[in-house]
Amino acid sequence: MVSFILRRALLAIPTLIFISFISFVIIQLPPGDYVTAYVAQLRQAGEYISAVQEAQLREQFGLNDPMLVQYWRWITNIVFRGEFGYSLEWNAPVSSLIWDRLGLTLAISSASLIITWLIAIPVGVYSATRQYSFFDHLFTVFGFLGKGIPDFLLALVLMWMAFAYLNLDVGGLFSPQYQNAPWSLAKLVDLLAHLWIPLVVLATGGAAGLIRVMRANMLDELGKPYVETAYAQGLSESKVVWNYPVRVALNPFISTVGWALPALFSGDVITAVVLNLPTTGPLLLQALKMQDMYLAGSFILILSVFTVIGTLISDILLAWFDPRIRYA
């Protein structure tokens, strides 16, 4: 196990270097650069700057340098100084922009992930062990509705219902008087009053899909000989189900930890935009639209690091959870 982890960690280093270069190049592939997008934005607002001023901005931001020079300057600052560069759009250090929103993003994403699993696993097990019962059909309908309704549409419906029937202003995570206020008990209560809609939206879609996965995996496992052998030994149904087939049926959940980790960081971008959440998702979207290369590149690099780490964690957990899995 230790040699496997070390080998995978060493292989992750060149992988991350390659990903960092590709992510930096991809951001610069669209025509133009940040100054081009900035000038277009000014023109839409009725303001203009001269060609000389455009050239001065490109020189100031280092956009005239070759791409390799820009990449080398960016990645060496990250590796040796821990600096992710300077956001051209926000005129602020990238690290401060990301870390300011990271806490709320991780809190919302972690809570929605836990709720999703708490709903999906027991419901999926119940549906499989009570196949074609009334509640199995009910959960099946819920699963199809949850997968069929887009998250942003569900968010809009819940916002309307909360505003029309509960008289709540549910946009964002805080009421206007608490947005820039220091943390207090009143601000925490206000956060909880706004938090239920993002959690319901994010958990509903995820749980609906995982319920179907869990049900299908359980149905595959329940008919296998090792389950019948466990029943023949006189074990109760709950012990047989939760000690044997559930462990195997959970493999898809564990194997997706590698995807869940970067998702915790990025959040659901569209839902966050619709709900006006101060998370990292809208910041990433705006950085990509404005070709803010250092901010967007740092986002993609961090997401890639989380993906590599999450994949390694998934492999280790799978080997620990399922004894049939061995390393080649």
C-alpha positions as MATLAB code, in Angstrom:
seq = 'MVSFILRRALLAIPTLIFISFISFVIIQLPPGDYVTAYVAQLRQAGEYISAVQEAQLREQFGLNDPMLVQYWRWITNIVFRGEFGYSLEWNAPVSSLIWDRLGLTLAISSASLIITWLIAIPVGVYSATRQYSFFDHLFTVFGFLGKGIPDFLLALVLMWMAFAYLNLDVGGLFSPQYQNAPWSLAKLVDLLAHLWIPLVVLATGGAAGLIRVMRANMLDELGKPYVETAYAQGLSESKVVWNYPVRVALNPFISTVGWALPALFSGDVITAVVLNLPTTGPLLLQALKMQDMYLAGSFILILSVFTVIGTLISDILLAWFDPRIRYA';
ca = [
       0.000    0.000    0.000;
       2.763    2.462    0.946;
       4.730    1.771   -2.242;
       1.551    2.194   -4.275;
       0.831    5.579   -2.688;
       4.425    6.749   -3.224;
       4.421    5.578   -6.841;
       1.127    7.322   -7.551;
       2.315   10.508   -5.805;
       5.479   10.601   -7.917;
       3.477   10.039  -11.102;
       1.199   12.906  -10.087;
       4.054   15.451  -10.293;
       4.649   15.306  -14.095;
       0.880   14.991  -14.553;
       0.288   18.248  -12.702;
       3.077   20.023  -14.611;
       1.525   18.937  -17.906;
      -1.980   19.932  -16.755;
      -0.794   23.349  -15.570;
       0.792   24.055  -18.983;
      -2.251   22.826  -20.914;
      -4.638   24.832  -18.739;
      -2.581   28.017  -19.254;
      -2.458   27.448  -23.032;
      -6.189   26.663  -23.331;
      -7.142   29.921  -21.639;
      -5.150   31.850  -24.231;
      -6.458   29.935  -27.260;
      -9.508   32.199  -27.923;
      -8.656   35.211  -30.103;
      -7.606   38.357  -28.274;
      -6.581   38.730  -24.647;
      -7.738   40.416  -21.449;
      -7.179   43.913  -22.908;
      -9.336   42.996  -25.923;
     -12.192   41.911  -23.647;
     -11.677   44.957  -21.415;
     -11.827   47.376  -24.363;
     -14.974   45.678  -25.710;
     -16.577   46.044  -22.300;
     -15.712   49.757  -22.209;
     -17.194   50.282  -25.668;
     -20.448   48.643  -24.598;
     -20.571   51.141  -21.730;
     -19.948   54.062  -24.152;
     -16.306   54.652  -23.180;
     -13.281   54.465  -25.456;
      -9.508   54.246  -25.068;
      -6.923   54.867  -27.760;
      -4.700   52.291  -29.485;
      -1.717   53.726  -27.623;
      -3.458   53.161  -24.292;
      -4.293   49.591  -25.348;
      -0.621   48.971  -26.141;
       0.395   50.456  -22.783;
      -2.020   48.145  -20.971;
      -0.621   45.087  -22.788;
       2.913   46.146  -21.889;
       1.896   46.795  -18.275;
       0.274   43.364  -17.908;
       3.087   41.540  -19.729;
       0.756   40.319  -22.470;
       3.317   41.102  -25.198;
       5.708   38.479  -23.830;
       5.766   35.031  -25.490;
       3.340   32.533  -23.996;
       6.134   30.335  -22.627;
       7.622   33.323  -20.794;
       4.230   34.169  -19.290;
       3.685   30.548  -18.247;
       7.153   30.216  -16.724;
       6.705   33.462  -14.745;
       3.296   32.291  -13.483;
       4.207   28.711  -12.510;
       7.531   29.585  -10.856;
       5.798   32.182   -8.690;
       3.297   29.497   -7.613;
       5.906   26.823   -6.896;
       8.600   28.936   -5.215;
       6.592   31.791   -3.681;
       3.044   30.459   -3.360;
       1.760   33.409   -5.402;
      -0.896   32.713   -8.033;
      -0.436   36.009   -9.833;
      -2.533   39.153  -10.089;
      -6.099   39.278  -11.378;
      -6.302   41.759  -14.245;
     -10.092   42.034  -13.946;
     -10.321   42.503  -10.174;
      -6.975   44.290   -9.758;
      -6.212   42.110   -6.751;
      -4.060   39.062   -5.898;
      -5.594   35.843   -7.198;
      -4.990   33.999   -3.928;
      -7.008   36.515   -1.898;
      -9.901   36.356   -4.384;
     -10.025   32.557   -4.242;
      -9.521   32.103   -0.506;
     -12.146   34.765    0.300;
     -14.830   32.630   -1.353;
     -13.417   29.198   -0.650;
     -14.843   28.840    2.878;
     -18.478   29.327    1.867;
     -17.986   27.200   -1.255;
     -16.608   24.253    0.700;
     -19.306   24.615    3.378;
     -22.167   24.555    0.853;
     -20.672   21.813   -1.328;
     -19.706   19.583    1.622;
     -23.146   19.925    3.203;
     -24.918   19.138   -0.083;
     -22.637   16.122   -0.674;
     -23.320   14.724    2.811;
     -27.081   15.262    2.415;
     -26.962   13.597   -0.998;
     -25.286   10.481    0.377;
     -27.524   10.374    3.473;
     -30.565   10.343    1.181;
     -29.286    8.183   -1.673;
     -27.746    5.245    0.223;
     -30.655    4.267    2.539;
     -33.305    5.016   -0.091;
     -31.428    3.013   -2.723;
     -31.037    0.076   -0.325;
     -34.720    0.226    0.628;
     -35.865    0.353   -3.014;
     -33.728   -2.662   -3.915;
     -34.799   -4.800   -0.945;
     -38.482   -3.801   -1.399;
     -38.550   -3.932   -5.196;
     -41.859   -2.934   -6.834;
     -43.376   -1.852   -3.509;
     -45.328    1.409   -3.221;
     -42.358    3.362   -1.856;
     -40.054    1.833   -4.486;
     -42.327    3.265   -7.190;
     -42.527    6.564   -5.285;
     -38.733    6.860   -5.041;
     -38.447    5.888   -8.715;
     -40.695    8.792   -9.671;
     -38.632   11.090   -7.443;
     -35.443    9.848   -9.093;
     -36.677   10.481  -12.620;
     -38.058   13.918  -11.703;
     -34.846   14.849   -9.922;
     -32.709   13.840  -12.897;
     -35.054   15.447  -15.423;
     -35.417   18.883  -13.807;
     -32.366   21.131  -14.308;
     -30.891   22.515  -11.106;
     -31.225   26.130  -12.221;
     -34.943   25.627  -12.993;
     -35.556   24.090   -9.574;
     -33.655   27.018   -8.026;
     -35.886   29.541   -9.819;
     -39.065   27.726   -8.716;
     -37.933   27.547   -5.076;
     -36.930   31.221   -5.114;
     -40.368   32.181   -6.428;
     -42.156   30.009   -3.846;
     -40.055   31.393   -0.996;
     -40.693   34.969   -2.109;
     -44.407   34.541   -2.896;
     -45.506   32.350    0.016;
     -42.882   32.838    2.740;
     -42.074   36.498    2.019;
     -38.353   35.685    2.021;
     -35.682   37.400   -0.056;
     -33.627   34.283   -0.866;
     -31.098   35.633   -3.407;
     -27.531   35.254   -2.163;
     -26.487   33.854    1.179;
     -27.000   36.952    3.327;
     -29.491   39.770    3.715;
     -28.118   43.167    2.593;
     -27.422   44.318    6.178;
     -25.221   41.266    6.864;
     -23.273   41.012    3.591;
     -20.257   42.981    4.820;
     -20.924   42.709    8.546;
     -18.550   40.750   10.814;
     -19.601   37.261   11.853;
     -22.137   37.121   14.695;
     -24.994   34.904   15.885;
     -27.484   37.050   13.955;
     -25.428   36.701   10.768;
     -25.237   32.928   11.246;
     -29.030   32.727   11.644;
     -29.443   34.839    8.528;
     -27.083   32.495    6.633;
     -29.099   29.432    7.706;
     -32.309   31.125    6.555;
     -30.798   31.531    3.058;
     -28.859   28.266    2.916;
     -31.734   25.808    2.555;
     -32.459   26.596   -1.095;
     -28.904   25.907   -2.418;
     -28.753   22.733   -0.317;
     -32.128   21.483   -1.570;
     -31.237   22.263   -5.195;
     -27.773   20.693   -5.115;
     -28.782   17.662   -3.039;
     -31.933   16.847   -5.025;
     -30.238   16.368   -8.377;
     -27.330   14.410   -6.916;
     -29.493   12.176   -4.722;
     -31.909   11.384   -7.541;
     -29.148    9.970   -9.715;
     -27.346    8.098   -6.941;
     -30.584    6.459   -5.748;
     -30.929    4.795   -9.143;
     -27.257    3.749   -9.121;
     -27.515    2.318   -5.609;
     -30.745    0.466   -6.401;
     -29.317   -1.092   -9.569;
     -26.075   -2.178   -7.860;
     -27.961   -3.660   -4.933;
     -30.261   -5.647   -7.217;
     -27.183   -7.089   -8.945;
     -25.625   -8.136   -5.629;
     -28.710   -9.437   -3.790;
     -29.048  -12.442   -6.088;
     -25.448  -13.617   -5.758;
     -24.478  -16.840   -3.929;
     -22.575  -15.148   -1.109;
     -25.770  -13.346   -0.041;
     -27.758  -16.589   -0.076;
     -24.991  -18.220    1.966;
     -25.208  -15.437    4.550;
     -28.985  -15.923    4.811;
     -28.451  -19.695    5.147;
     -26.230  -19.070    8.178;
     -29.224  -17.603    9.975;
     -28.189  -13.951    9.906;
     -30.917  -11.332   10.032;
     -31.844   -9.429    6.880;
     -30.375   -6.139    8.128;
     -27.024   -7.761    8.952;
     -26.837   -9.547    5.610;
     -27.804   -6.498    3.562;
     -25.676   -3.881    5.326;
     -22.621   -6.075    5.961;
     -22.220   -7.638    2.505;
     -24.018   -6.380   -0.648;
     -24.102   -2.739    0.496;
     -20.304   -2.693    0.827;
     -19.936   -3.845   -2.767;
     -22.723   -1.608   -4.065;
     -21.003    1.447   -2.551;
     -18.029    1.130   -4.920;
     -19.440    3.690   -7.416;
     -19.864    6.200   -4.561;
     -16.275    5.730   -3.429;
     -14.859    5.794   -6.924;
     -16.473    9.197   -7.513;
     -14.696   10.823   -4.572;
     -12.099   11.914   -7.122;
     -14.803   13.919   -8.886;
     -16.426   15.155   -5.699;
     -13.257   16.817   -4.406;
     -12.861   19.336   -7.280;
     -16.648   19.790   -7.293;
     -16.425   20.909   -3.670;
     -14.059   23.652   -4.786;
     -15.800   24.786   -7.953;
     -19.403   24.428   -6.803;
     -22.293   24.300   -9.229;
     -21.555   27.299  -11.435;
     -24.982   27.755  -13.062;
     -26.895   27.285   -9.815;
     -24.544   29.672   -8.032;
     -25.103   32.320  -10.719;
     -28.900   31.907  -10.582;
     -28.962   32.078   -6.770;
     -26.359   34.880   -6.674;
     -24.140   32.877   -4.328;
     -20.762   34.403   -3.341;
     -18.901   31.166   -4.144;
     -15.981   30.381   -6.432;
     -18.178   29.210   -9.342;
     -19.320   32.656  -10.576;
     -15.766   33.964  -10.099;
     -14.401   31.219  -12.379;
     -17.076   31.918  -15.003;
     -16.309   35.650  -15.012;
     -12.555   34.970  -15.250;
     -13.077   32.761  -18.314;
     -15.371   35.318  -19.978;
     -12.853   38.136  -19.451;
      -9.792   35.990  -20.322;
      -8.367   36.856  -16.923;
      -5.604   34.324  -17.512;
      -3.930   34.216  -14.089;
      -7.222   33.906  -12.194;
      -8.750   31.363  -14.610;
      -5.492   29.429  -14.888;
      -5.149   29.241  -11.101;
      -8.709   27.944  -10.814;
      -8.105   25.203  -13.380;
      -4.749   24.308  -11.812;
      -6.296   23.967   -8.331;
      -9.180   21.917   -9.742;
      -6.661   19.647  -11.475;
      -4.668   19.184   -8.265;
      -7.876   18.298   -6.411;
      -8.810   15.827   -9.163;
      -5.450   14.048   -8.944;
      -5.597   13.941   -5.131;
      -9.234   12.819   -5.205;
      -8.448    9.993   -7.631;
      -5.650    8.782   -5.374;
      -7.995    8.902   -2.354;
     -10.633    6.964   -4.329;
      -8.154    4.203   -5.193;
      -7.010    3.874   -1.588;
     -10.575    3.833   -0.228;
     -11.673    1.258   -2.809;
      -8.820   -1.064   -1.859;
      -9.686   -0.659    1.820;
     -13.441   -1.043    1.286;
     -13.475   -3.934   -1.200;
     -10.957   -6.734   -0.439;
     -11.368   -8.109   -3.969;
      -9.402   -5.134   -5.338;
      -5.658   -5.638   -5.512;
      -2.826   -3.654   -7.016;
      -1.046   -4.850  -10.125;
];
